């Protein structure tokens, strides 16, 4: 794989400097070019230094070093700040092109692991990792010998932003609506239920609104992972917050706490069913609308044409269509 550096068109008077710059790109430090670009765009050594975590004297010294390397005056310093000379303007254009090409190369290489095998970074919440993804990923990888997946666990409230910022190629999250800033496709649905000991009064009810369970102590966590966000989700359906006596994120540990009589707990139905028999627990349906959750698979919109991350997203969401059918 190669990425050509695209040099802007030059006026005749810029040809001499152009050849000089091209000859020196092997020695110019990219960090120095990055700092130079920041100085030009901020029109200030102070602002550029603040952005790059450098003191002003260090920025000034590095700009002097850059001018020595290219053998030309690049910056004009005056009371209003910094302005580029004609040579500085020309170097700025090339520096921007070089840095863009390097970023593109880094993004392309991030798709491969250390052995050169193409890698897809998949960011998903705990529920998806336990419920549906193992079998679906196995099916995806079965016909792709030269592809690997790096699975990263995250919280649904954070996943769309992390995908948008480039920390993952594909994300799985649940939300009432598709998140802004990413391209989202419906993936699957699940329900949240109440896990109670077999002798608990709510067991005989079979199904309740969560308001009816507020008299009992609760073992957290919550849908959306914090009490404040859960209360925002539940809205007017609750008259008061639940009484949280213990918080634990691990599903199995939460069920063990329920077994010991510490409180009742909310879990995804499919996950909870794994522990009911072995721990002597029961699952009570929550009839509130928020207990039904919609999951989405997402990727960056500008990368929707990526043949590998896009193929994983299409695989996951085509399975959802088949399941719904």
C-alpha positions in Angstrom: 0.0 0.0 0.0 1.4 3.4 -0.9 0.2 7.0 -0.4 1.6 9.6 -2.8 2.3 13.1 -1.5 0.3 15.6 -3.6 2.2 18.8 -4.0 0.2 22.0 -4.8 0.7 23.7 -8.1 3.5 26.4 -7.9 4.0 29.8 -9.5 7.4 30.0 -11.4 8.9 32.1 -8.6 8.2 29.3 -6.1 10.1 26.6 -8.1 13.5 27.2 -6.4 12.1 26.9 -2.9 9.8 24.0 -4.0 12.8 21.9 -5.0 14.6 22.8 -1.8 11.7 21.8 0.4 11.2 18.5 -1.5 14.8 17.7 -1.0 14.7 18.3 2.7 11.5 16.4 3.5 13.7 13.4 4.5 15.2 15.5 7.3 12.3 17.7 8.4 10.7 16.5 11.7 7.0 16.0 11.3 6.5 17.3 14.9 8.3 20.5 13.8 6.0 20.8 10.8 3.0 20.3 13.0 4.2 23.0 15.3 4.9 25.3 12.3 1.3 24.8 11.0 -0.1 25.6 14.4 2.0 28.8 14.6 0.7 29.9 11.2 -2.9 29.1 11.9 -3.0 30.6 15.4 -0.8 33.6 14.3 0.8 33.3 17.7 3.7 31.5 19.3 1.9 31.6 22.6 -1.3 30.0 21.3 0.6 27.4 19.3 2.7 26.5 22.4 -0.4 26.2 24.5 -2.0 23.8 22.0 1.3 21.7 21.8 2.1 21.9 25.5 5.2 23.9 25.0 6.5 27.1 26.6 6.9 30.1 24.2 10.7 30.1 24.3 10.7 26.4 23.2 8.3 27.3 20.3 10.5 30.2 19.2 13.6 28.1 19.4 12.1 25.4 17.2 10.9 27.9 14.6 14.4 29.3 14.5 15.6 25.7 13.9 13.2 25.2 11.1 14.3 28.4 9.4 17.9 27.2 9.6 17.0 23.9 8.1 15.2 25.4 5.1 17.7 28.3 4.8 14.9 30.9 4.5 13.0 33.3 6.7 9.5 31.8 7.2 7.9 34.1 9.8 7.5 37.8 10.4 7.2 38.8 14.0 5.4 42.0 15.0 3.3 43.5 17.7 0.1 41.9 16.4 1.5 38.4 16.4 3.0 36.2 13.6 2.6 36.3 9.9 4.2 34.0 7.3 6.6 35.3 4.6 6.0 34.2 1.0 8.3 31.3 1.7 6.4 30.5 4.9 3.1 30.5 3.0 4.6 28.0 0.5 6.0 25.7 3.3 2.7 25.9 5.1 0.9 24.5 2.0 3.3 21.6 1.7 3.4 20.9 5.4 -0.4 20.6 5.5 -0.2 18.1 2.6 2.5 16.1 4.2 0.7 15.9 7.5 -2.6 14.9 5.9 -0.9 12.1 4.0 0.8 10.9 7.2 -2.5 10.9 9.0 -4.2 8.9 6.2 -1.3 6.4 6.3 -1.7 6.0 10.0 -5.4 5.5 9.7 -4.9 2.9 7.0 -2.3 1.0 9.0 -4.6 1.0 12.0 -6.7 -1.5 10.1 -3.9 -4.2 10.5 -2.5 -5.9 13.5 1.2 -6.4 14.2 1.4 -9.5 11.9 -0.1 -7.6 8.9 -3.5 -9.2 9.2 -6.4 -6.9 8.7 -8.0 -5.9 12.0 -11.5 -4.6 12.8 -11.9 -2.8 16.1 -15.3 -3.7 17.5 -16.6 -1.7 20.5 -19.6 -3.2 22.3 -21.4 -3.2 25.6 -21.3 -6.0 28.1 -24.8 -7.3 27.1 -24.0 -7.7 23.5 -20.7 -9.4 24.2 -22.4 -12.0 26.4 -25.6 -12.5 24.4 -25.3 -12.3 20.6 -21.8 -11.4 19.4 -19.9 -14.6 20.0 -21.9 -16.7 17.6 -22.2 -13.8 15.1 -18.5 -13.1 15.1 -17.7 -16.7 14.7 -19.9 -16.8 11.6 -18.3 -13.7 10.2 -14.7 -14.9 10.7 -15.4 -18.4 9.3 -14.9 -17.3 5.7 -12.3 -14.6 6.3 -8.9 -16.2 7.1 -7.0 -12.9 6.8 -9.2 -10.9 9.1 -9.1 -10.4 12.9 -11.4 -8.6 15.3 -10.2 -6.6 18.4 -13.1 -6.7 20.8 -13.3 -3.7 23.2 -15.9 -3.4 26.0 -17.6 -0.1 26.6 -20.7 1.6 27.8 -23.6 2.3 25.4 -23.6 6.0 26.4 -20.0 6.4 25.3 -19.8 4.1 22.3 -21.1 6.3 19.4 -18.8 9.2 20.4 -15.8 6.8 20.6 -16.6 5.5 17.1 -17.0 9.0 15.8 -13.6 9.9 17.2 -11.9 7.0 15.6 -11.3 4.8 18.6 -13.2 1.9 17.0 -14.4 0.9 13.5 -17.8 -0.6 14.5 -19.8 0.0 17.7 -22.8 -1.8 19.3 -24.9 0.3 21.6 -28.5 0.6 22.9 -30.4 3.9 22.9 -34.0 5.1 22.4 -33.0 6.7 19.1 -29.9 6.4 16.8 -27.1 8.6 18.0 -25.9 11.7 16.1 -22.5 11.8 14.4 -22.4 8.2 13.3 -24.1 6.0 10.7 -26.4 3.6 12.8 -28.4 0.6 11.7 -30.9 -1.4 13.9 -29.1 -4.4 15.2 -31.3 -6.3 17.7 -33.7 -5.8 20.7 -33.8 -7.1 24.2 -35.7 -6.6 27.5 -34.7 -5.7 31.0 -36.3 -7.8 33.8 -36.2 -8.0 37.6 -34.2 -10.8 39.2 -35.6 -11.8 42.6 -35.1 -14.7 45.0 -37.5 -17.5 44.6 -39.4 -16.7 47.8 -39.7 -13.0 47.0 -43.3 -11.4 47.0 -42.8 -10.1 43.5 -42.3 -13.6 42.1 -46.0 -14.3 42.4 -46.8 -11.2 40.4 -45.1 -12.4 37.2 -45.0 -8.9 35.8 -44.8 -5.4 37.4 -44.2 -1.8 36.6 -40.9 -0.8 38.1 -42.7 1.8 40.3 -44.2 -1.3 42.1 -40.7 -2.5 43.0 -39.5 0.7 44.6 -40.3 -0.5 48.2 -37.5 -3.1 47.9 -33.8 -2.5 48.1 -32.0 -2.6 44.7 -28.6 -4.0 43.6 -27.4 -1.7 40.7 -26.2 -1.1 37.9 -28.8 0.4 35.7 -29.8 0.6 32.0 -27.6 3.5 30.7 -25.1 2.8 33.6 -25.8 5.5 36.1 -28.7 6.3 38.3 -29.1 9.8 36.9 -29.3 8.6 33.3 -31.7 5.8 34.3 -34.0 8.3 36.0 -33.9 10.5 32.9 -34.8 7.4 30.8 -37.6 6.3 33.2 -39.0 9.9 33.4 -42.4 10.3 34.9 -43.0 6.6 35.3 -41.3 6.7 38.7 -42.5 8.7 41.7 -39.1 8.5 43.4 -35.6 7.0 42.9 -35.0 3.4 43.9 -33.1 2.6 47.1 -29.7 1.4 45.9 -27.9 -0.6 48.6 -25.0 -1.9 46.5 -23.7 -1.3 42.9 -21.9 -4.0 40.9 -21.4 -4.0 37.1 -20.8 -7.7 36.6 -24.0 -9.6 35.9 -23.1 -12.8 37.6 -21.9 -11.0 40.7 -25.2 -9.1 40.8 -27.2 -12.3 40.8 -25.1 -13.7 43.6 -25.9 -10.6 45.6 -29.6 -11.2 45.0 -29.2 -14.8 46.1 -27.8 -13.6 49.4 -30.9 -11.4 50.0 -29.1 -8.0 49.6 -31.7 -6.7 47.2 -33.4 -7.3 43.8 -31.7 -6.4 40.5 -32.3 -5.4 36.9 -30.7 -7.6 34.2 -31.2 -8.3 30.6 -33.6 -11.2 30.4 -31.4 -13.4 28.3 -28.5 -12.9 30.6 -30.5 -13.4 33.8 -31.9 -16.8 32.6 -28.3 -18.3 32.8 -28.3 -17.9 36.6 -32.0 -18.5 37.6 -31.8 -22.3 38.2 -28.3 -22.6 39.7 -28.8 -19.7 42.1 -32.5 -20.2 43.0 -33.7 -17.0 41.4 -36.7 -15.9 39.4 -37.2 -13.4 36.6 -40.1 -10.9 36.8 -41.1 -9.0 33.7 -40.9 -5.2 33.8 -43.9 -3.7 31.9 -42.5 -0.2 31.5 -41.8 0.8 27.9 -38.1 1.6 28.7 -37.5 -2.0 29.6 -37.6 -2.9 25.9 -34.2 -1.8 24.4 -33.2 -1.2 20.8 -29.6 -1.9 19.9 -27.8 -0.3 17.0 -24.6 -1.1 15.1 -22.7 2.0 14.0 -19.7 3.2 12.1 -18.3 6.6 11.0 -20.4 7.9 8.1 -17.3 8.9 6.1 -16.1 5.3 6.4 -19.3 3.7 5.3 -17.6 2.4 2.1 -14.9 0.6 4.0 -15.1 -3.0 2.7 -14.1 -4.7 6.0 -15.7 -2.7 8.9 -18.7 -2.2 6.6 -18.9 -5.9 5.9 -19.0 -6.7 9.6 -21.7 -4.2 10.2 -23.7 -5.6 7.3 -23.2 -9.1 8.6 -24.5 -8.2 12.1 -27.5 -6.3 10.8 -28.5 -8.9 8.2 -28.7 -11.4 11.0 -31.0 -9.0 12.9 -33.3 -8.9 9.8 -33.4 -12.7 9.6 -34.1 -12.9 13.4 -36.9 -10.4 13.1 -38.3 -12.3 10.3 
